[in-house]
Amino acid sequence: MKKIKKVFIISLSTVVVAGVVLVLLFQPIIAFGQFPPYVGNNKFDWKKPSYDATKKTVFIIADNKVTEMFDMLAPFYLFNATGKLNVYIVAKERAPVLIKRNLFILPQLTFKEADSLKLVADVIVIPALSIRDEKQDPTIISFIKSHFTPVTKILAVCDGASTAAATGLFDGKPITCHASDFNMLKSHFSKPQWIKQVNVAHSGNLYSTAGVSNAVEGSLTVINDLFGSKMMQVVAADIHYPHPEILTAHQSDAIKFGNVLTIAHKVILKQNRNLGLLLQDGMNEFELVSILDTYGRTFPKSFKCFTLTDTTLQTRYGLTLVHTGGNDSKKVDEMHVLMPGNNASITALYKDIIRYDMKKQYPINVCLARIGDLYGDKFKAVVKLMLDYN
């Protein structure tokens, strides 16, 4: 009896230890879907954005709880790059919008402020928000519908298709979303005409894109329809878009079980690093989210942001970034720096610096090439699937 009890205790201890080890190993995967809210004070300098009555206006909808960063900030950059648009990130509350653990952006206008200023939306962009089923925030749905007119263009990006579908405006119209979430979204919203194998679904003034990375094709398509191909090509050249024309064909390949095993293999057996990204004033929003969103999908041991000075910074086109994660970089294995310049303090502070030169390269491709070198083409292919970059 004592022998059986001893064997049981040893077996139980082995299971417990194994469980703890697995939790630690898979912590990057567990943390991937966690969205910690903003807990600091809200005493920011809420500057009213500039408005040019001669320009058309773009509203990019934000959810204070969490908004997919590339879905939101890639269009923000691209529409701003035209120089012909007022572009505003608008949210329900005057509070930080979570885009990544310990990193937030301040919306430029609340829904009420946009209404009080009597702004007319020529384009409404709907990124993937915190709710992906029919239980949408009625305030967000109401705001979108109240600003939609027969000439307003709506661009739903990735799983923003769920919010777009909830408005009813896409009933009977073609719509698409991230390949891995296609069946799930379709099960919640049966009235739109769900289609695959396209980067951008388009009918009249209604546009939607496949997942994440396809925010680029969606934005370029709308820019082309607003201002013509010449302006679209100027904006495409600005980000070094890797195709001579807007890519239309898309491989709607969902994440499969084998891909999950590839992720697990990397997390368990490959060198899992602590990554850092240095936030700097004047950062290019498109390059910023290309790095954050692409490397974030490699399931690093950790991926933190840092600043040289303040906890709030301004991006190229005037967004306020709020960083709440502290600046202790002792455990960082590599620091990614978009604007290295000749700043001696950066070299002094950080040992392994990954410097970027995006002057002639598409940022997502730059990140994917390095991921392939580090972890192999098979894992790079999984990251592309997660970005729906096919």
C-alpha positions as a printed Julia matrix, in Angstrom:
390×3 Matrix{Float64}:
   0.0    0.0     0.0
   2.83   2.36    0.94
   4.54   1.57   -2.37
   1.34   2.4    -4.34
   0.96   5.65   -2.37
   4.58   6.56   -3.09
   4.16   5.87   -6.82
   0.96   7.97   -6.82
   2.7   10.91   -5.14
   5.63  10.73   -7.56
   3.25  10.52  -10.54
   1.18  13.43   -9.25
   4.31  15.5    -8.67
   5.51  14.72  -12.19
   2.18  15.84  -13.66
   2.22  19.06  -11.63
   5.8   19.87  -12.62
   5.06  19.06  -16.26
   1.99  21.29  -16.09
   3.99  24.18  -14.68
   6.66  23.74  -17.35
   4.05  23.69  -20.11
   2.4   26.85  -18.78
   5.78  28.61  -18.73
   6.66  27.36  -22.21
   3.33  28.34  -23.67
   3.06  31.68  -21.88
   3.72  33.59  -25.14
   0.76  31.79  -26.74
  -1.46  32.27  -23.68
  -0.62  35.98  -23.54
  -1.31  36.53  -27.25
  -5.04  37.1   -26.78
  -4.92  39.04  -23.51
  -5.97  42.69  -23.54
  -5.11  44.49  -20.27
  -7.03  47.8   -19.98
  -5.57  51.26  -19.35
  -5.28  51.88  -15.61
  -3.43  55.23  -15.41
  -4.86  58.71  -15.07
  -6.58  60.3   -18.04
  -5.06  63.77  -17.74
  -3.67  64.09  -21.24
  -3.36  67.13  -23.45
  -6.42  66.47  -25.6
  -5.68  68.75  -28.53
  -8.43  69.32  -31.07
  -7.14  68.1   -34.45
  -6.91  70.53  -37.35
  -9.67  70.62  -39.94
  -9.49  71.76  -43.55
 -12.9   72.44  -45.07
 -11.48  71.98  -48.57
 -10.61  68.35  -47.88
 -12.75  65.23  -47.61
 -12.94  63.57  -44.19
 -12.1   60.04  -43.05
 -13.35  58.56  -39.78
 -11.44  55.53  -38.49
 -13.53  53.82  -35.82
 -11.69  52.81  -32.64
 -12.82  50.64  -29.74
 -11.33  51.84  -26.44
 -11.17  48.24  -25.16
  -8.89  47.11  -27.99
  -8.51  47.82  -31.7
  -6.34  45.76  -34.05
  -3.32  47.99  -34.59
  -2.52  47.37  -38.27
  -6.21  47.48  -39.21
  -6.42  50.95  -37.71
  -3.03  52.6   -38.2
  -2.15  51.37  -41.69
  -5.24  53.12  -43.16
  -4.53  56.12  -40.91
  -1.07  56.46  -42.45
  -2.13  55.76  -46.04
  -5.05  58.19  -46.08
  -2.89  60.86  -44.46
  -0.17  60.25  -47.06
  -2.5   61.56  -49.78
  -2.32  65.05  -48.27
  -5.92  65.47  -49.45
  -7.9   64.21  -46.47
  -8.8   65.07  -42.9
  -8.17  61.76  -41.12
  -9.48  61.22  -37.6
  -9.47  58.26  -35.23
 -12.82  58.49  -33.44
 -13.93  56.52  -30.39
 -16.82  56.29  -28.0
 -14.86  57.6   -25.02
 -12.16  60.18  -24.46
  -9.81  57.51  -23.16
  -6.75  55.62  -24.46
  -7.32  52.93  -27.08
  -5.43  49.69  -26.44
  -3.4   48.42  -29.4
  -0.85  46.28  -27.57
  -0.04  45.36  -24.0
   1.13  48.59  -22.32
   0.73  50.61  -25.53
  -2.22  52.85  -26.33
  -3.15  55.65  -28.72
  -5.35  58.62  -27.93
  -8.38  58.98  -30.21
  -8.51  62.39  -31.83
 -12.26  62.81  -31.44
 -15.1   61.16  -29.55
 -18.3   60.33  -31.38
 -20.04  63.2   -29.58
 -17.28  65.65  -30.52
 -17.43  64.63  -34.17
 -21.19  65.15  -34.12
 -20.97  68.51  -32.33
 -18.5   69.73  -34.97
 -21.01  68.58  -37.63
 -18.3   66.71  -39.51
 -19.42  64.77  -42.57
 -17.66  61.46  -43.19
 -16.68  60.79  -46.8
 -14.98  57.54  -45.73
 -15.58  55.38  -42.65
 -12.95  52.74  -41.83
 -13.96  49.89  -39.5
 -10.99  47.92  -38.1
 -11.34  44.69  -36.13
 -12.75  45.73  -32.74
 -13.16  43.9   -29.45
 -16.47  42.21  -30.37
 -16.64  39.86  -33.36
 -20.22  38.5   -33.07
 -23.71  39.98  -33.16
 -23.42  41.46  -29.64
 -21.98  44.71  -30.98
 -21.76  47.97  -29.07
 -24.97  49.79  -30.07
 -23.28  53.19  -29.76
 -20.65  52.25  -32.34
 -23.25  50.78  -34.7
 -25.47  53.86  -34.32
 -22.57  56.24  -35.02
 -21.59  54.42  -38.21
 -25.16  54.3   -39.5
 -25.84  57.94  -38.66
 -22.84  59.05  -40.74
 -23.5   56.81  -43.72
 -24.98  58.52  -46.78
 -25.37  57.33  -50.39
 -21.95  58.85  -51.17
 -20.09  57.71  -48.04
 -17.54  54.96  -48.58
 -17.25  52.27  -45.88
 -14.09  50.2   -45.63
 -14.28  47.22  -43.26
 -10.82  45.82  -42.52
 -10.26  42.19  -41.52
 -12.73  41.18  -38.79
 -14.11  44.7   -38.8
 -16.45  42.93  -41.22
 -18.42  41.76  -38.16
 -19.17  45.33  -37.09
 -19.87  46.32  -40.68
 -22.25  43.37  -41.09
 -24.04  44.31  -37.85
 -24.99  47.69  -39.33
 -27.11  45.93  -41.95
 -25.55  48.05  -44.67
 -23.85  45.01  -46.21
 -27.01  42.89  -46.37
 -27.05  41.17  -49.77
 -23.68  42.74  -50.61
 -20.29  41.02  -50.96
 -18.11  41.05  -47.86
 -14.92  39.28  -46.76
 -12.66  39.02  -43.71
  -9.65  37.15  -42.31
  -9.51  33.66  -43.83
  -9.11  32.0   -40.41
 -12.26  33.71  -39.07
 -14.37  33.48  -42.22
 -16.64  30.63  -41.11
 -17.04  32.03  -37.62
 -18.12  35.48  -38.79
 -20.38  34.02  -41.46
 -22.15  31.95  -38.79
 -23.03  35.13  -36.88
 -24.06  37.24  -39.88
 -25.91  35.39  -42.62
 -27.34  38.34  -44.58
 -24.18  39.61  -46.36
 -22.78  37.69  -49.32
 -19.56  36.22  -47.89
 -16.82  35.68  -50.47
 -13.24  34.36  -50.43
 -10.14  34.49  -52.62
 -10.1   38.3   -52.87
  -8.05  40.93  -51.08
 -10.88  43.42  -51.35
 -14.61  42.77  -51.75
 -16.32  45.76  -53.35
 -19.84  46.79  -54.25
 -20.7   50.43  -54.87
 -19.42  52.42  -51.87
 -19.0   49.34  -49.68
 -15.54  47.79  -49.36
 -14.12  45.06  -47.12
 -10.75  43.36  -46.93
  -9.29  40.0   -46.08
  -7.21  39.83  -42.88
  -4.81  42.33  -41.29
  -2.21  42.99  -44.02
  -4.95  43.54  -46.59
  -5.77  46.86  -44.95
  -3.21  48.14  -47.46
  -5.07  46.89  -50.54
  -8.37  48.16  -49.12
  -6.99  51.64  -48.41
  -5.27  51.88  -51.79
  -8.49  50.82  -53.54
 -10.49  53.55  -51.81
  -7.75  56.12  -52.53
  -7.78  55.08  -56.17
 -11.55  55.53  -56.33
 -11.38  58.91  -54.59
  -8.45  60.5   -56.4
  -7.41  58.29  -59.3
  -4.55  55.92  -60.04
  -1.83  58.59  -60.05
  -2.42  59.5   -56.4
  -2.8   55.83  -55.5
   0.6   55.09  -57.06
   2.18  57.95  -55.09
   0.89  56.52  -51.81
   1.87  52.96  -52.81
   5.4   54.16  -53.59
   5.55  55.89  -50.2
   5.32  52.51  -48.42
   7.25  50.62  -51.15
   4.22  48.49  -51.93
   5.7   45.38  -53.61
   3.34  45.19  -56.59
   2.99  47.45  -59.66
  -0.8   47.53  -59.24
  -3.15  46.78  -56.36
  -3.05  43.03  -55.77
  -6.52  41.51  -56.18
  -6.08  37.72  -56.02
  -5.9   36.23  -52.54
  -5.35  32.75  -51.14
  -7.93  32.44  -48.37
  -6.01  29.86  -46.35
  -7.06  29.44  -42.73
  -4.78  28.41  -39.88
  -4.81  24.62  -39.52
  -3.81  22.24  -36.73
  -0.45  21.58  -38.39
   0.29  25.31  -38.24
  -0.49  25.31  -34.53
   2.03  22.49  -34.07
   4.62  24.59  -35.94
   3.98  27.44  -33.49
   4.29  25.06  -30.53
   7.52  23.64  -31.94
   9.02  27.12  -32.23
   7.95  28.13  -28.72
   9.25  24.94  -27.11
  12.37  24.08  -29.12
  13.58  27.28  -30.76
  15.36  30.15  -29.03
  12.48  32.27  -27.76
  13.69  35.85  -27.35
  12.65  38.9   -25.38
  12.02  41.62  -27.96
  11.92  45.36  -27.52
  10.84  48.26  -29.73
  12.03  51.79  -29.13
   9.26  54.38  -29.43
  10.4   57.74  -30.78
   8.76  61.04  -31.65
   7.88  61.34  -35.31
   7.65  57.59  -35.91
   6.12  56.44  -39.18
   2.82  54.83  -38.15
   2.91  52.28  -40.97
   6.41  51.08  -40.13
   5.59  51.01  -36.42
   2.59  48.67  -36.74
   4.3   46.55  -39.4
   6.99  45.64  -36.87
   4.67  45.32  -33.87
   2.04  43.23  -35.63
   4.42  41.0   -37.59
   6.84  40.2   -34.77
   3.96  40.01  -32.3
   2.71  36.99  -34.25
   5.99  35.12  -33.73
   5.02  34.47  -30.09
   8.24  35.87  -28.58
   8.98  35.28  -24.92
   8.04  38.92  -24.47
   7.68  41.97  -26.71
   7.84  45.29  -24.91
   8.05  48.9   -25.97
  10.44  51.46  -24.51
  11.06  55.19  -24.71
  14.12  57.34  -24.19
  12.25  60.0   -22.25
   8.52  60.58  -21.84
   5.7   58.08  -21.67
   3.77  59.96  -24.37
   5.03  60.59  -27.9
   3.74  61.98  -31.2
   3.77  60.0   -34.43
   4.46  61.44  -37.9
   0.83  62.36  -38.54
   0.11  63.62  -35.05
  -1.21  60.66  -33.07
  -0.35  60.49  -29.39
   1.16  57.19  -28.24
   0.86  56.35  -24.55
   3.38  53.86  -23.17
   2.77  52.38  -19.71
   5.25  49.51  -19.55
   8.29  51.18  -17.97
  11.78  51.44  -19.46
  13.77  48.7   -17.72
  15.35  46.93  -20.7
  17.73  44.63  -18.82
  16.0   41.45  -20.02
  15.66  42.51  -23.66
  17.61  40.3   -26.07
  17.18  42.58  -29.07
  15.98  46.17  -29.39
  14.28  47.11  -32.66
  14.94  50.73  -33.63
  13.17  52.38  -36.56
  14.89  55.76  -36.29
  18.48  55.02  -35.16
  20.08  58.1   -36.7
  23.31  59.01  -34.92
  21.84  58.89  -31.44
  24.74  57.79  -29.24
  22.44  57.2   -26.26
  20.67  54.39  -28.13
  23.94  52.52  -28.72
  24.97  53.11  -25.12
  21.68  51.86  -23.68
  21.01  48.81  -25.82
  23.44  46.05  -26.81
  21.78  44.06  -29.59
  20.14  46.69  -31.8
  18.11  45.74  -34.86
  18.27  48.82  -37.1
  15.89  49.36  -39.99
  16.25  51.09  -43.32
  12.8   51.1   -44.91
  13.71  53.53  -47.71
  13.36  50.94  -50.46
  11.59  48.02  -48.81
   8.04  47.08  -47.84
   8.12  46.9   -44.0
   6.18  43.64  -43.67
   8.55  41.92  -46.12
  11.56  43.19  -44.17
  10.18  41.65  -40.97
   9.19  38.37  -42.64
  12.61  37.95  -44.24
  14.31  38.2   -40.86
  11.75  35.86  -39.26
  12.51  33.31  -41.98
  16.25  33.61  -41.3
  15.7   33.11  -37.55
  13.05  30.39  -37.49
  12.85  28.93  -40.99
  10.49  29.26  -43.92
   7.89  26.93  -42.41
   7.39  29.19  -39.4
   7.5   32.32  -41.6
   4.65  30.82  -43.63
   2.57  30.5   -40.43
   3.19  34.16  -39.58
   2.01  35.06  -43.08
  -1.15  33.02  -42.52
  -1.8   34.9   -39.28
  -1.41  38.18  -41.14
  -3.53  36.74  -43.98
  -0.66  37.89  -46.21
  -1.19  35.42  -49.06
